[in-house]
Amino acid sequence: PTPIPALPARKPARVLGDLRFLAPGSAVGGVARSPDGTRLALGACVFDAATGALDAAYDAGGNAVHKLAFAPDGSRLYRGDGPGTHGHTLAVVDVPGRRQLLTVPAFDWAVSGDGRLLATLEHVPYDPDAGKPGPRTQLAHFYPAVRVYDTATWKGVAAYRVRGVAPTAVALSPDGGHVVVGCGDGAVRVWD
């Protein structure tokens, strides 16, 4: 293996302030700053970044919030929450309106740099006995898939079945032109 190069020396970080934020009702596993710097999301709460005042709190169903991201214009907050170390639900929140717009079952997700596209990593149910005569399997069967949504209409624009070892993460290129999936076996898959 190739050794990882040493990072260049950097100036010591300076503390800009010491505000304390208390996010009621959720464990904080996700943190995001709005693009304009005026809001800070911690767990299921949004705070005024300058004063620390609670701006809005959303119901995460008692689950830990694992991942947060603001849309590039700051109008939406994407929140991944669920039990365990990975989320099972993506909630999309209208920040100015202080309301939840929709939820999608997803264990990972990514927003394109321009905010136009959202990619989700989902477990899609299927029936392995479909079309076969005889008794049916009673166990639930799922396959991993990536779905890409247009964030203006919430209509699906692409879907990919992920084959091989279980996928663990999804990303979108800044322009949304490529979907990247990382898998448990170290493989990385890229789609146009």
Secondary structure as UniProt FT lines:
FT   TURN            24..25
FT   STRAND          31..33
FT   TURN            35..36
FT   STRAND          39..42
FT   TURN            43..44
FT   STRAND          45..48
FT   TURN            49..51
FT   STRAND          54..57
FT   TURN            61..62
FT   STRAND          64..70
FT   TURN            72..73
FT   STRAND          76..82
FT   STRAND          89..94
FT   TURN            95..98
FT   STRAND          99..105
FT   STRAND          108..111
FT   TURN            113..114
FT   STRAND          117..126
FT   TURN            128..131
FT   STRAND          141..150
FT   TURN            151..153
FT   STRAND          156..161
FT   STRAND          167..172
FT   TURN            174..175
FT   STRAND          179..183
FT   TURN            184..185
FT   STRAND          188..191
//
